[in-house]
Amino acid sequence: MLHFYRICSTFTLQNSPLMSVAKKDYKRITTKSLIEMKTNGEKISMLTAYDYTMAKIVDTAGVDVILVGDSASNVMAGHETTLPITLDQMIYHASSVVRAIERALVVVDLPFGSYQSDSKEALRSSIRIMKESGGHAVKLEGGREIKDSIKKILNAGIPVMGHLGLTPQSIYKFGTYTVRAKEEEEAEKLLEDAQLLEKLGCFALVLEKIPAHLATKVAQSISIPVIGIGAGGGVDGQVLVIHDMLGMNNEFSPRFLRRYLDLYDQMTKAIGNYVADVKSKDFPNASEQY
């Protein structure tokens, strides 16, 4: 993928008041772009999308990374967990998103069962996503236990984003969606896994629902970008599920979620007004007919 950018004329202050760097206006986000953003102290924005129309809006708004998440299992199909979604379904959603974007990097979740037990199956699944959807990278949940799968995928030239902390595909193992790595042993394992993922060659890492101080420590200990969700502000970027961020889902209210709109209420009222206008014969009026 070609990497284009231009140097802006403005400068932004970074960690030290004495240090400034030229901020780049990326016309196309690549894995290299994200590492440069971390180096330059520029935060990375990431949101989910699952269809063409939403992805077009997200990309136009300037989001750096679009995650075609297995959360589609929840917000698009209504399942209780992310486990039921299939590889074919992920490819369908990803291909819809890729057709919409011009700037963002598109990362696609490998769904449950497509990579955990067999590194060859992991490679086959990743190749299908890249070839059939046009996605730019894949994301896997886990650390040392899936290192063989990660190595095989990377050896094929496919970029990999890691995911540690709360890993929703393992919900039946954990039994809860509570904060992970609060105890010292699990926190130490998470830090070691993050360092391993960097060593293996992952270009970035998602940390989900872990203590903010631990997430900050992880971000400072590795050179690849760390994207947080419920992991505090000391990481290199943030990700949210777009249905949650826009308030389309009004039943999910974790502490880390900031709602930027209340689309559930606004859309319900708008649709109710449409129904009322149809029933009253107000729609369509004379100017809305041929």
Secondary structure, DSSP 8 states (H G I E B T S, - for coil): ----EEEEEEEEE-SSTT-EEEEEEESS--HHHHHHHHHHT--EEEEE--SHHHHHHHHHTT-SEEEE-TTHHHHTT--SSSTT--HHHHHHHHHHHHTT-SSSEEEEE--TTSSSS-HHHHHHHHHHHHHHH--SEEE--BSGGGHHHHHHHHHTT--EEEEEES-GGGHHHH-S------SHHHHHHHHHHHHHHHHHT-SEEEEES--HHHHHHHHHH-SS-EEEESS-SSSSEEEE-HHHHTTS--S---TT---S--HHHHHHHHHHHHHHHHHTT-SS-GGG--
